[in-house]
Amino acid sequence: MTTLSIPKMEAALLIVDMQNGFVHSESRMGQSFAGTKKQREIVPSILKLIDLFSSAVIPIIWSQQEHFLDDKTREKRVIRPHSIKQGFLPCLRGTWETEIFAPLKAAMRQEDHIVQKHRASVFYNTNLETKLRMLGTRFLFISGCNTEFCIESTVRDAYARDFEIIVVRDCVAGIMPEFHESSLAVIESYFGEVLTLEQIRGLIQ
């Protein structure tokens, strides 16, 4: 890793999809083969991350996934979508699964931003890029779930838009351990830095 010094006026924290549907043990995903134990395990670290960025007065952006039960695009697919392959459809519109997981919701600030999304990447057909440009963001710190799908998709889109990317290793979780590690290796090799919470503490100036 090259030596980094990041002006806090050019930084932002993105917390991806830390919702009941992906974190709560009683969600569809929690009751499936995938489970949500890994996602719950990163909650204490994300809370520390929030404290760090709040203390530095750095913008925090939350993504909120929302699926439609009668999604016509999903119905028209010939090749099975990921929801069918996995056997669960999380975060259905109008359900408690779309809500931010309670311990994290309690840490949300009034000035935080929320971006609703319907696909894996937080950039796809949302106003995230506009928000980041308006905030003067150059360095984007990314946390949340799931590493091999929504995190990696978001990282790739951020890189294509010329943002500098730092994924916080102990603040991301995936469904499949081998995919999680593979995604982090790909991200570090091509798209940005993968650093621990402790490593980024002295990074922001």
C-alpha beads as a LAMMPS data file, in Angstrom:
LAMMPS data file: protein, C-alpha beads

205 atoms
204 bonds

1 atom types
1 bond types

-500.0 500.0 xlo xhi
-500.0 500.0 ylo yhi
-500.0 500.0 zlo zhi

Masses

1 110.0

Atoms # bond

1 1 1 0.000 0.000 0.000
2 1 1 1.219 3.464 -0.872
3 1 1 1.292 6.054 1.905
4 1 1 -2.077 7.779 1.979
5 1 1 -3.154 11.052 3.498
6 1 1 -6.817 11.735 2.945
7 1 1 -8.328 15.201 3.439
8 1 1 -11.553 14.700 5.366
9 1 1 -13.257 17.295 3.159
10 1 1 -12.780 14.878 0.250
11 1 1 -13.946 11.713 2.046
12 1 1 -17.263 9.947 2.567
13 1 1 -18.374 6.676 4.146
14 1 1 -20.806 4.381 2.350
15 1 1 -22.593 1.715 4.408
16 1 1 -24.134 -0.846 2.077
17 1 1 -27.376 -2.711 2.827
18 1 1 -27.033 -3.286 6.577
19 1 1 -30.743 -4.017 6.780
20 1 1 -32.845 -6.578 8.608
21 1 1 -33.138 -8.633 5.428
22 1 1 -29.381 -9.183 5.277
23 1 1 -28.473 -9.045 8.985
24 1 1 -31.373 -10.203 11.195
25 1 1 -31.436 -13.880 12.107
26 1 1 -35.207 -14.100 11.515
27 1 1 -35.091 -12.720 7.967
28 1 1 -35.559 -14.873 4.865
29 1 1 -31.814 -14.899 4.386
30 1 1 -31.236 -15.574 8.064
31 1 1 -33.448 -18.656 7.870
32 1 1 -31.840 -19.883 4.634
33 1 1 -28.677 -21.888 3.975
34 1 1 -26.760 -18.595 3.844
35 1 1 -27.570 -17.351 7.323
36 1 1 -26.657 -13.869 8.558
37 1 1 -24.129 -14.598 11.306
38 1 1 -21.209 -13.053 9.414
39 1 1 -23.216 -9.893 8.773
40 1 1 -24.081 -9.497 12.457
41 1 1 -20.460 -10.049 13.436
42 1 1 -19.343 -6.859 11.651
43 1 1 -21.952 -4.637 13.365
44 1 1 -19.687 -3.656 16.314
45 1 1 -16.897 -2.702 13.900
46 1 1 -19.270 -0.651 11.743
47 1 1 -20.449 1.178 14.864
48 1 1 -16.812 2.061 15.597
49 1 1 -16.413 3.159 11.983
50 1 1 -19.464 5.404 12.309
51 1 1 -18.018 6.968 15.459
52 1 1 -14.731 7.616 13.669
53 1 1 -16.362 9.335 10.694
54 1 1 -18.907 11.199 12.816
55 1 1 -16.118 12.588 15.024
56 1 1 -14.272 13.752 11.911
57 1 1 -17.501 15.335 10.551
58 1 1 -17.304 13.241 7.373
59 1 1 -20.501 12.492 5.391
60 1 1 -22.088 9.085 5.898
61 1 1 -24.308 7.540 3.234
62 1 1 -26.504 4.481 3.763
63 1 1 -27.876 2.318 0.971
64 1 1 -31.267 0.681 1.364
65 1 1 -32.130 -2.251 -0.884
66 1 1 -35.765 -2.745 -1.867
67 1 1 -37.060 -5.675 -3.925
68 1 1 -40.508 -5.881 -5.540
69 1 1 -42.388 -9.162 -5.120
70 1 1 -43.927 -8.838 -8.599
71 1 1 -40.825 -7.471 -10.334
72 1 1 -41.612 -7.822 -14.063
73 1 1 -37.929 -7.712 -15.020
74 1 1 -37.231 -10.709 -12.813
75 1 1 -40.245 -12.581 -14.174
76 1 1 -38.994 -12.178 -17.766
77 1 1 -35.546 -13.629 -17.134
78 1 1 -34.713 -16.824 -18.997
79 1 1 -31.569 -17.444 -16.970
80 1 1 -32.455 -17.754 -13.306
81 1 1 -31.698 -14.590 -11.280
82 1 1 -29.642 -14.771 -8.094
83 1 1 -32.748 -14.701 -5.898
84 1 1 -34.039 -17.908 -7.477
85 1 1 -30.638 -19.586 -7.331
86 1 1 -30.262 -18.726 -3.651
87 1 1 -33.835 -19.576 -2.733
88 1 1 -34.696 -16.361 -0.912
89 1 1 -35.785 -12.841 -1.875
90 1 1 -34.770 -10.395 0.870
91 1 1 -35.891 -6.853 1.622
92 1 1 -39.304 -6.911 -0.017
93 1 1 -40.987 -3.538 -0.350
94 1 1 -43.236 -2.726 2.610
95 1 1 -41.699 -5.302 4.963
96 1 1 -39.552 -4.923 8.099
97 1 1 -36.653 -6.465 6.190
98 1 1 -36.006 -3.175 4.378
99 1 1 -35.321 -1.351 7.663
100 1 1 -31.769 -0.677 8.822
101 1 1 -30.704 -3.208 11.489
102 1 1 -31.705 -1.727 14.862
103 1 1 -28.259 -1.227 16.496
104 1 1 -27.075 0.603 13.390
105 1 1 -30.291 2.543 12.911
106 1 1 -29.805 3.938 16.416
107 1 1 -26.438 5.315 15.288
108 1 1 -27.809 7.125 12.233
109 1 1 -27.524 10.909 12.298
110 1 1 -30.071 13.399 11.020
111 1 1 -27.528 14.702 8.521
112 1 1 -26.801 11.254 7.056
113 1 1 -27.885 10.451 3.508
114 1 1 -29.987 7.452 2.430
115 1 1 -29.887 6.053 -1.112
116 1 1 -32.583 3.591 -2.117
117 1 1 -31.592 0.992 -4.686
118 1 1 -33.117 -1.914 -6.577
119 1 1 -29.988 -3.578 -7.931
120 1 1 -26.652 -4.744 -6.534
121 1 1 -24.604 -1.605 -7.164
122 1 1 -25.468 1.467 -5.118
123 1 1 -24.619 3.523 -8.208
124 1 1 -27.020 1.802 -10.615
125 1 1 -29.946 4.121 -11.446
126 1 1 -29.589 6.047 -8.153
127 1 1 -28.479 9.565 -7.224
128 1 1 -25.393 8.380 -5.320
129 1 1 -22.895 9.798 -7.799
130 1 1 -24.641 13.178 -7.770
131 1 1 -24.608 13.241 -3.959
132 1 1 -20.909 12.393 -3.839
133 1 1 -20.015 15.051 -6.415
134 1 1 -22.051 17.639 -4.502
135 1 1 -20.271 16.673 -1.281
136 1 1 -16.884 17.023 -2.968
137 1 1 -16.064 13.361 -2.409
138 1 1 -12.938 11.902 -3.942
139 1 1 -12.122 9.133 -1.430
140 1 1 -14.952 6.674 -0.831
141 1 1 -14.761 4.330 2.161
142 1 1 -17.018 1.301 1.736
143 1 1 -18.488 -1.039 4.356
144 1 1 -21.509 -3.329 4.676
145 1 1 -22.712 -6.444 2.837
146 1 1 -22.556 -8.599 0.851
147 1 1 -18.922 -8.547 -0.260
148 1 1 -19.158 -10.750 -3.331
149 1 1 -22.272 -9.111 -4.749
150 1 1 -23.367 -5.627 -3.673
151 1 1 -19.983 -4.492 -2.336
152 1 1 -17.989 -5.651 -5.352
153 1 1 -20.595 -4.327 -7.803
154 1 1 -20.493 -0.931 -6.085
155 1 1 -16.685 -0.888 -6.011
156 1 1 -16.479 -1.597 -9.736
157 1 1 -18.941 1.190 -10.520
158 1 1 -17.111 3.605 -8.196
159 1 1 -13.803 2.826 -9.896
160 1 1 -15.357 3.419 -13.323
161 1 1 -16.392 6.862 -12.049
162 1 1 -12.836 7.645 -10.895
163 1 1 -13.436 7.608 -7.153
164 1 1 -10.558 6.524 -4.904
165 1 1 -11.784 3.422 -3.058
166 1 1 -10.979 2.056 0.392
167 1 1 -12.872 -1.048 1.518
168 1 1 -12.764 -1.556 5.291
169 1 1 -11.885 -5.255 5.678
170 1 1 -13.399 -5.874 9.109
171 1 1 -16.520 -3.885 8.204
172 1 1 -17.649 -5.996 5.237
173 1 1 -19.203 -9.466 5.197
174 1 1 -20.263 -11.932 2.541
175 1 1 -22.464 -14.975 2.159
176 1 1 -19.821 -17.420 0.929
177 1 1 -16.453 -17.182 2.762
178 1 1 -14.453 -18.166 -0.329
179 1 1 -16.270 -15.580 -2.479
180 1 1 -15.790 -12.937 0.231
181 1 1 -12.025 -13.456 0.271
182 1 1 -11.838 -13.665 -3.519
183 1 1 -13.705 -10.357 -3.885
184 1 1 -11.392 -8.620 -1.426
185 1 1 -8.377 -9.942 -3.358
186 1 1 -9.817 -8.686 -6.653
187 1 1 -10.640 -5.286 -5.146
188 1 1 -7.130 -4.904 -3.734
189 1 1 -5.523 -6.032 -6.994
190 1 1 -7.479 -3.787 -9.330
191 1 1 -9.808 -1.229 -7.794
192 1 1 -8.532 0.225 -4.528
193 1 1 -7.214 -0.539 -1.061
194 1 1 -8.518 -3.046 1.473
195 1 1 -7.617 -1.802 4.949
196 1 1 -8.669 -2.634 8.486
197 1 1 -10.464 -0.233 10.779
198 1 1 -7.265 0.286 12.769
199 1 1 -5.282 1.019 9.609
200 1 1 -7.590 3.844 8.569
201 1 1 -7.712 5.565 11.953
202 1 1 -4.675 7.693 11.177
203 1 1 -5.417 8.001 7.491
204 1 1 -7.807 10.947 7.518
205 1 1 -6.252 14.387 7.979

Bonds

1 1 1 2
2 1 2 3
3 1 3 4
4 1 4 5
5 1 5 6
6 1 6 7
7 1 7 8
8 1 8 9
9 1 9 10
10 1 10 11
11 1 11 12
12 1 12 13
13 1 13 14
14 1 14 15
15 1 15 16
16 1 16 17
17 1 17 18
18 1 18 19
19 1 19 20
20 1 20 21
21 1 21 22
22 1 22 23
23 1 23 24
24 1 24 25
25 1 25 26
26 1 26 27
27 1 27 28
28 1 28 29
29 1 29 30
30 1 30 31
31 1 31 32
32 1 32 33
33 1 33 34
34 1 34 35
35 1 35 36
36 1 36 37
37 1 37 38
38 1 38 39
39 1 39 40
40 1 40 41
41 1 41 42
42 1 42 43
43 1 43 44
44 1 44 45
45 1 45 46
46 1 46 47
47 1 47 48
48 1 48 49
49 1 49 50
50 1 50 51
51 1 51 52
52 1 52 53
53 1 53 54
54 1 54 55
55 1 55 56
56 1 56 57
57 1 57 58
58 1 58 59
59 1 59 60
60 1 60 61
61 1 61 62
62 1 62 63
63 1 63 64
64 1 64 65
65 1 65 66
66 1 66 67
67 1 67 68
68 1 68 69
69 1 69 70
70 1 70 71
71 1 71 72
72 1 72 73
73 1 73 74
74 1 74 75
75 1 75 76
76 1 76 77
77 1 77 78
78 1 78 79
79 1 79 80
80 1 80 81
81 1 81 82
82 1 82 83
83 1 83 84
84 1 84 85
85 1 85 86
86 1 86 87
87 1 87 88
88 1 88 89
89 1 89 90
90 1 90 91
91 1 91 92
92 1 92 93
93 1 93 94
94 1 94 95
95 1 95 96
96 1 96 97
97 1 97 98
98 1 98 99
99 1 99 100
100 1 100 101
101 1 101 102
102 1 102 103
103 1 103 104
104 1 104 105
105 1 105 106
106 1 106 107
107 1 107 108
108 1 108 109
109 1 109 110
110 1 110 111
111 1 111 112
112 1 112 113
113 1 113 114
114 1 114 115
115 1 115 116
116 1 116 117
117 1 117 118
118 1 118 119
119 1 119 120
120 1 120 121
121 1 121 122
122 1 122 123
123 1 123 124
124 1 124 125
125 1 125 126
126 1 126 127
127 1 127 128
128 1 128 129
129 1 129 130
130 1 130 131
131 1 131 132
132 1 132 133
133 1 133 134
134 1 134 135
135 1 135 136
136 1 136 137
137 1 137 138
138 1 138 139
139 1 139 140
140 1 140 141
141 1 141 142
142 1 142 143
143 1 143 144
144 1 144 145
145 1 145 146
146 1 146 147
147 1 147 148
148 1 148 149
149 1 149 150
150 1 150 151
151 1 151 152
152 1 152 153
153 1 153 154
154 1 154 155
155 1 155 156
156 1 156 157
157 1 157 158
158 1 158 159
159 1 159 160
160 1 160 161
161 1 161 162
162 1 162 163
163 1 163 164
164 1 164 165
165 1 165 166
166 1 166 167
167 1 167 168
168 1 168 169
169 1 169 170
170 1 170 171
171 1 171 172
172 1 172 173
173 1 173 174
174 1 174 175
175 1 175 176
176 1 176 177
177 1 177 178
178 1 178 179
179 1 179 180
180 1 180 181
181 1 181 182
182 1 182 183
183 1 183 184
184 1 184 185
185 1 185 186
186 1 186 187
187 1 187 188
188 1 188 189
189 1 189 190
190 1 190 191
191 1 191 192
192 1 192 193
193 1 193 194
194 1 194 195
195 1 195 196
196 1 196 197
197 1 197 198
198 1 198 199
199 1 199 200
200 1 200 201
201 1 201 202
202 1 202 203
203 1 203 204
204 1 204 205
